[in-house]
């Protein structure tokens, strides 16, 4: 029985799908104007676990993730430049070159973290007609109005606005974060933005209201409903989406259809670095490539993510990542020595299922895995760990290939020479030196086995 914490109700609920045996998930994906940092990627690890748990529990899953390649402005208040247009000008490239380049980098990181691809990657620019149709529905119901810079949604006509974040519209004040200008209400948001000088933007389209481009919030509603229906199971995103983006999605979707939009809303807490949210705007960001250059395996970062519950903030430090990598390698090393006895340990499997089905409690589920690994009398370790790793996605039985630095190879050769000369004191000293470089040696009847330990 899978239980999920629903932001909409502020409580943990048993997951009950709309269609028996089927789960539809929509995840807010990347805005492809720059590299995705490890804070962004923590979210995708969390939703990968969600998807794997649903599949493990026997559900057929349809997962849709958007690719925002237009319309995401530098301010959530419908102001500022389009992030993609700004990046294109800065790098002297076309918008398409920018979005495809950064999506390709993101895709490689996705693969390195062993994330399951969504069934559908929904690019905003490929769904302009669906977005225009959604605005037409809202317009027909008298829910929109025109300003000098676009078509806006009138939140005063959607009485439940703010229900996701428990926000009362009357408590919001215009000012630094919210400017009224031509808005009728503080919470109104853009559905379509006009190109003030048509032809100046790289990405703009004709519409019944004039040449322009869609609002960021509109994209997710139009694409999620196209692929999952007007009412679907699960919507995921970061905690920063609660006060504005997801509020607006709910308002425009439910106002257009008259139906409940989503049953379960799941939100990830931020990854922190030195007590602050990791973000490009604050100049605090590390990428997977940057971690690899420092000698970290991407799956060590995945393991690190699993040590914290998705609904708790996780503090990133290189010391914490070092510990996660050492633990991950130690786990793989222990598992590599296990022999398959063709059994399945139902007791440990049930304990694991209970933990992971309790709102994706990965820290507790990891404890169960380690308990099994350390239990000297437990039968069925290999088969059981393989089942557990269907959810964790850590490639626990995959042999790691790594390039060994020359200085390490030289020390290994020197140690082999010392052993042949029966100078075991020197051999032991060299073994300790190798540990400082992050490698351990196991002397077996078939030769010396080299392991990475950090």
N, C-alpha and C positions, 0 to 999 in steps of 0.2 A: 504494500500500500504506500504509494508515493504521496508525501505531504510537502507542500510548498508554501513559503511565506508570501502572501499576496499583499502588495503595497496598497491596493485598492481598499481592502478591508482591515489592514493592519493586524492580520493574524495568520497563523499557519492553518492551511486547509488541505483536506484530502483532494488529490487531483481527480476530477471527474471530467473526462473528455466529452466534447459535444457529440462526436461520433465514436461508437464503440471501437476500441482497438486502434484509434488514429489520433495523433497529436499534431496540431498545426502550430508552428512557432515562427514569430517574426522577430528578428534582432536588428537593432539599430547598428549599422555597419560603419565603415570608414568614410570620412570626407577626404578624397584623394588629391590633396594639394601639397602634401608633405609626408614625411615618414611617420609611420605609426610607432609610438614609443611603447615601452614595456607596460606602462600604466594602461594604455589602450588595450594592449594584448591580454592583460589579465582578464578583461571582460570576456574575450573570446574563448579563453581557457574555461571560464565558468560556464558559459553557454554550451561549450563542447561537452562538458561533464553532464549537463542537463540532457542534452540530446542522447548521449551514450546511456544514461540511466533509463530514459524512456525506451530506447531500443532494447536494453537489457531486460526491462520489464515486459517486453513483448509488444510494444506499440509500433505501428508503422508511423514514421515521422516525416513530415514535410516541413523543411526548414527554409525560410526565405530571409535573405540578408540584403539590405540595400547598399548601394554604392552611391554616395552623394558626390556627383560630379558637376553640380550646378546648384546655385540658390542658397548655399550656406554662407550667410554674411558674417562679417567679423564681430557683429553684435547680435545677441539673441533678440534684440528689440527692433528688428527689421531695419537696422541702420548699418552704415559702413559699407565696405567693399565686399564683393563676392570673393571668397577665399581662393577659388580656382582662378578667377580672372586676375586677381592680385598676383598669384604665383606665376601665372603665364607671363605677365608684364615683367616681373622681376627677373625671370630666367630667360626671357626672350624666346619663348616657345609658344606653340599653339596650346589652347586649352586641352585639346584631345591628347597631345603629346604629354602634357603634365599629368592628366588623370590616368592615362594608361601606364606611364612609367611608374608612378607611385603605387598604382594597384598591383603591378607586377612584383614590385618589392614586397608589398604586403602579402601577396600570394605565396611568395617564397618563405616569408616568416611564418605564415599559416602552416605551410608544409613542415617546416623545421620544428614547430611546436606540436606536430602530429595531430592537428585539428581536422576534424571531418568537414569537408566542404559542404556548404548548404546545398540543398537540391536546386535552389534558384538564387543566382546573383542578380539582383534587380537594380539596374543602372537608371538613375533619375532621368537622364537625357533621352532614354529609349522609351519613356512612358509619359511623354508630354501630353498626348491626346487623352489619356486616362485622367491626368490632373486637370486639364481643361474641362472635361466632362463633369468632374466632381464639383468644380466651381459653379458650373451651370446649374447643377442640382441645388446647391446652396442659394444661388441667386434666385432661382425659381421660387424658393420658399421664403424669399424676402430676408435672408440672413446676411447679406453682403451690402457693402456701400463703397463708393468710389472716392478716392482722394487724388491729389495731384501726382502722387507717386505710386499708386497701385489700387488694387481691389482688396478690401479688408473684410474679415469676419467680425460680425457684431456679437460679442460675447454676452451682451445684456439679454440677448434673445435665447441663450442657452442657460437655463436656470441652474443646471448642475455644474457649471464651470467651477473648477477648482477641487472637485471631489477626490481626485487622485492624491493631491498633495495637501488636502484639508486646508485649502487656501480660501480665505474670505476676500472677495474682490474689494470690498469697502475698506479693507485695511491697507491695501496697496496705495502708495502715494507716488505721484509723478515727481520726477527729480532726476537724480543721477542715473538710476537704472531704468526708469520708465518715463518717457516723455510723451505728452499727449499730441502736440502739434495738431494734425488734422484728425486724429483718432477721436471717436465718440466716447470710448471707454479706455481706461488704462490697460486693460488686458486684451484689447482687440489686436489682431495679428494679420499680417499680409498673406493673402492667398496667391496673388499675382503682382509682381513688381514691374513697373514700366521702365523701358529703356529711355532715359531722358533724351539721349541722342542716338536714335536708331542707327545701327551700323557700327557704333563705336565698340560695343561689347562683341566678344567672339561668339558667345552663346546666347541667342535670343530667338524668339519664335513669334509668329503671328497668332493672335487670339481675338475673340470677339470684343475684347476691351482695349486692344492695342498691342503693339510689339513690346515684348518683355520676356520675363522668365518666371518660373514658379517659386513660391515660397517654400522654404525648407520643410516646414511642418506638413505641408500639403503632400509632399512626395511620399512620405511614409504611409499616410492613410490610403492614397490612391493605389500604391503598389501592394501593400499588404492585403487590401480587400480584393484586388484583382486575382491574386494567387491563392488566398486562403479563405475568401468569402467575407461577407459583411460582418460576420460574427465568428471569431475564432478563439482558439484555446489560450495561447501564451504569447505575451509580448515582453521582450527583455531590453535592458539598456542600463546605462550608468545612473548613479544617484543624481547627477547633474541634470538629467532629463526630466526629473519629476516636476519641478516647479513651472516649467514653461513648455518644453517640446511635447512631452506626453500629455500634458493638460490639453494642449491645442489639438493634438491628434484625436483625443477622445471627443472634444467638442465638435469638430468639423465632421467627424465620421458618424457620430450618433445623431447629430442634427440632420445630416444628409439622408441617413437610412431609417431613422426612427427605431433602431435596434441597439442592443448592448454591443459595444465594439469588441472588447476582449474580456475573457473571464479571469485570467491570472496575469498580474503584472509583477515581474521580477526585476529587482534593481541591485546592481553591484556597488559596494562602497569603494572609495578611492584607494589607490596605491599611494602611499606617502613616502616622501624622501626628505629627511631632516624635518619631519613634522608638517610638511606642506604637500599639497596635491601635486603629483608629477604632471607637468603640462608644458607644452612648448611656449605658451604665452609668458610663463614665469621663468623660462630659461632652464627648466629642470626636466631633462629627458635623456633616457638611454634607449638605444634601439637594440634589437637582437644581434645585429651585426657588431655593434659596439661591445656587447657582452662576449661574443665569440672571439673578438680580437684580444680580449682580456683573458681568454682561455676557458670560458664557460661553455658548457654544452647547453643548447636551447632547452633540452628536456630536463636539465637541472633547474632551469627557471620554471618550467611547468611544474616540477615537483615542489619548488618553493611556493608557487601559487596554491597548491593543494594543502599546504600546511596552515593556511588561513581560511576561515569560512568566508564565502562570497559576500555575506552581509556584515562583515567586520572589516574595518580598515586594516590594511596590511602594510607594515613598515619595511621599506626596502633599504638595506645597507649591503655593502659588499661582504661584510662579515656574515650577515644572514644568508647571503647567496653562497658564500664559501661553505657554510655549514650544510646547506641544502644539497650542494653538489657532492660533498664528501659522503653524506648520508645516502644519496641516490646511488653513487658508485658502489658504496658498501653493500647496499641492498642488491644491486645487480651481481656483485661478486659472490655473495652468499647464494643467491638463486642459481647462478651458473654451476654450482657444485651439487645441486639437488638431483636426485634420481627419480624418474617417473615410476610410480607404483600402480599406475592405471586406475587410481581411485579418485573420488571427489569427497572432500571433507565438508559434509553438509552442515556441521555445527558452526564452523568458522564462516562458511558461505552465508548462512542465515544471519550471523552476527554482522557481517559486512553489509548485507542487504538492508538490515534494520538501520544501520548507521547512514548509509548513503541515501536511503529513501526518506530519511528524516531531514527534509529541506537541504539535500545535497551536502551533508556534513562530511566533507572530505578529511578534515583533521581526525575525526573519530574513526573514519573508515581506514585511514592510514595506520592508526593505532592497531586496528584489528589485523591488518596485513602483517605488521611487525610482530604481533603476538603469535600469529601462525608461523612465521619464519623462525622465530626463536623457540617454538615448542618442539623439543627434541622427540617427543613421542607422537606428534600429530601425523597421521597418515594422509595421503592424497595431497601433498603440498603442491606439486607441479601443476596438476590439473586445476586445483583451486585457485592458485595464483594466476593462472592464465585466464580464468573466468573473471577474477577481480580486475585484471589488467584490461579487460574489454571496456571497463568503465574508466579506469585511470589513464589509459592511453600512454603509458610510460615506456612501452617497448622493453619490458623487463627481461624478456628472453632473447632479445636481439643482440647479437655480438657487436660490440662497438669497434669501429675502425678509427684509428687515430694515427696521425703522423708523430713519430717520436723524434724530438730534437736531437741534433748531433751530439751535444754535450752529454745527454742522457745515454745515448748509444755508446759513447766512449766509456762512460762509467760502468755500464753493463759489461762491456768487453774486458775492462780492467778487473772487474769482480770475477768474471769467469776465469781469467788468468790466475787470480789469487786462489780460487778454489782448486784449480788443477795443481797448483803448487802447495796445496794443503795449508795455505796461509789464511785460516778461517777467521782470525781476528781482524785482518785487513778486509776480508770479504764482508764481514758483519758491519764494519765501519762504512764501507761503500754502500751497503744496503740502506743504512740510515741516511746517507747523503742523498740517495735516490728518493727517499721519502720526502725530503725537503723540496725536491723538484716536482713532487706530486705523483710518484710512481712507486709501486710495490712489486716485489718479485716473489714468485712461488716456485720452489725447486721441486720438480716432479720427475718421475721415471721417464717421461717423454721430453724432458728438457725444462728450461726455465720459462715460466709464464709471466708475462708483464701485464700489470694492471694499472689503470689510472685511479688515483685516490682523491684527486681534487681538480 
